Amino acid sequence: MGPLVQGFKNEFDRFIGLQKKQITDCPEEIWKKKSGGYYFWQQQLHSLFCISLFVLGENAPEPERPFPEGVIMLSEEPDGCMSKEDMLALA
């Protein structure tokens, strides 16, 4: 974890905590609904994955991708839906 990330560790932890709450509390019909052109779950995945890349240590391996990069980066339509349980495991 670099000095910038370490300096903002409390903020990152708080953000991830809020995101976990959104995932947990989200009704199933919203979880699978498109808004702004993307599924709610896909937007959550994008956010979690990008934050995880930002906070990686210098020589840490990149996290495993549960969907193709295009789905994660919101440039491709997903074939399926990620479950809340699997999403929470990423957080």
C-alpha beads as a LAMMPS data file, in Angstrom:
LAMMPS data file: protein, C-alpha beads

91 atoms
90 bonds

1 atom types
1 bond types

-500.0 500.0 xlo xhi
-500.0 500.0 ylo yhi
-500.0 500.0 zlo zhi

Masses

1 110.0

Atoms # bond

1 1 1 0.000 0.000 0.000
2 1 1 1.556 3.283 -1.109
3 1 1 1.790 6.417 1.048
4 1 1 -1.140 8.126 -0.697
5 1 1 -3.414 5.162 -0.106
6 1 1 -2.169 4.763 3.475
7 1 1 -2.915 8.439 4.108
8 1 1 -6.508 7.927 3.034
9 1 1 -6.975 4.441 4.504
10 1 1 -9.831 5.525 6.796
11 1 1 -11.678 7.069 3.852
12 1 1 -11.213 3.953 1.706
13 1 1 -12.396 1.752 4.577
14 1 1 -15.447 3.968 5.089
15 1 1 -16.237 3.926 1.340
16 1 1 -16.000 0.123 1.191
17 1 1 -18.194 -0.116 4.296
18 1 1 -20.851 2.074 2.675
19 1 1 -20.659 0.089 -0.532
20 1 1 -21.118 -3.189 1.379
21 1 1 -24.215 -1.704 3.014
22 1 1 -25.614 -0.673 -0.392
23 1 1 -25.024 -4.182 -1.717
24 1 1 -26.570 -5.861 1.319
25 1 1 -29.604 -3.571 1.525
26 1 1 -30.345 -3.369 -2.203
27 1 1 -33.658 -5.016 -3.155
28 1 1 -33.257 -7.810 -5.697
29 1 1 -35.370 -6.017 -8.318
30 1 1 -33.038 -3.004 -8.203
31 1 1 -29.902 -5.171 -8.089
32 1 1 -30.752 -6.561 -11.529
33 1 1 -32.196 -3.333 -12.975
34 1 1 -30.520 -1.062 -15.495
35 1 1 -30.079 2.580 -14.585
36 1 1 -28.042 5.027 -16.619
37 1 1 -27.413 2.275 -19.166
38 1 1 -25.850 -0.232 -16.741
39 1 1 -27.102 -2.768 -14.243
40 1 1 -26.852 -1.680 -10.611
41 1 1 -24.716 -4.720 -9.782
42 1 1 -22.417 -3.934 -12.724
43 1 1 -21.876 -0.385 -11.447
44 1 1 -21.025 -1.773 -8.008
45 1 1 -18.558 -4.217 -9.570
46 1 1 -16.913 -1.429 -11.569
47 1 1 -16.512 0.701 -8.467
48 1 1 -15.122 -2.107 -6.289
49 1 1 -12.728 -3.350 -8.952
50 1 1 -11.334 0.102 -9.763
51 1 1 -10.814 0.917 -6.081
52 1 1 -9.086 -2.443 -5.557
53 1 1 -6.676 -1.657 -8.408
54 1 1 -5.953 1.772 -6.944
55 1 1 -5.097 0.447 -3.484
56 1 1 -2.921 -2.462 -4.640
57 1 1 0.549 -2.618 -3.243
58 1 1 3.460 -2.050 -5.608
59 1 1 4.150 -5.736 -6.333
60 1 1 0.736 -7.148 -5.486
61 1 1 -0.977 -9.309 -8.099
62 1 1 -4.005 -7.860 -9.835
63 1 1 -7.289 -9.154 -8.372
64 1 1 -9.051 -11.941 -10.207
65 1 1 -11.701 -10.720 -12.627
66 1 1 -15.115 -12.282 -12.084
67 1 1 -16.275 -10.962 -15.490
68 1 1 -14.433 -9.916 -18.647
69 1 1 -12.700 -6.544 -18.485
70 1 1 -15.255 -4.971 -20.817
71 1 1 -18.096 -5.832 -18.438
72 1 1 -16.163 -4.504 -15.444
73 1 1 -15.212 -1.298 -17.271
74 1 1 -18.788 -0.785 -18.513
75 1 1 -18.011 -1.133 -22.205
76 1 1 -19.667 -4.539 -22.731
77 1 1 -23.034 -6.009 -21.888
78 1 1 -22.796 -8.802 -19.274
79 1 1 -24.022 -12.332 -20.042
80 1 1 -25.188 -12.922 -16.489
81 1 1 -25.637 -11.284 -13.125
82 1 1 -23.232 -11.345 -10.196
83 1 1 -24.822 -12.346 -6.905
84 1 1 -24.698 -10.081 -3.881
85 1 1 -22.799 -12.772 -1.983
86 1 1 -20.087 -12.946 -4.648
87 1 1 -19.909 -9.148 -4.790
88 1 1 -19.510 -8.918 -1.010
89 1 1 -16.686 -11.464 -1.193
90 1 1 -14.811 -9.050 -3.495
91 1 1 -15.218 -6.187 -1.046

Bonds

1 1 1 2
2 1 2 3
3 1 3 4
4 1 4 5
5 1 5 6
6 1 6 7
7 1 7 8
8 1 8 9
9 1 9 10
10 1 10 11
11 1 11 12
12 1 12 13
13 1 13 14
14 1 14 15
15 1 15 16
16 1 16 17
17 1 17 18
18 1 18 19
19 1 19 20
20 1 20 21
21 1 21 22
22 1 22 23
23 1 23 24
24 1 24 25
25 1 25 26
26 1 26 27
27 1 27 28
28 1 28 29
29 1 29 30
30 1 30 31
31 1 31 32
32 1 32 33
33 1 33 34
34 1 34 35
35 1 35 36
36 1 36 37
37 1 37 38
38 1 38 39
39 1 39 40
40 1 40 41
41 1 41 42
42 1 42 43
43 1 43 44
44 1 44 45
45 1 45 46
46 1 46 47
47 1 47 48
48 1 48 49
49 1 49 50
50 1 50 51
51 1 51 52
52 1 52 53
53 1 53 54
54 1 54 55
55 1 55 56
56 1 56 57
57 1 57 58
58 1 58 59
59 1 59 60
60 1 60 61
61 1 61 62
62 1 62 63
63 1 63 64
64 1 64 65
65 1 65 66
66 1 66 67
67 1 67 68
68 1 68 69
69 1 69 70
70 1 70 71
71 1 71 72
72 1 72 73
73 1 73 74
74 1 74 75
75 1 75 76
76 1 76 77
77 1 77 78
78 1 78 79
79 1 79 80
80 1 80 81
81 1 81 82
82 1 82 83
83 1 83 84
84 1 84 85
85 1 85 86
86 1 86 87
87 1 87 88
88 1 88 89
89 1 89 90
90 1 90 91
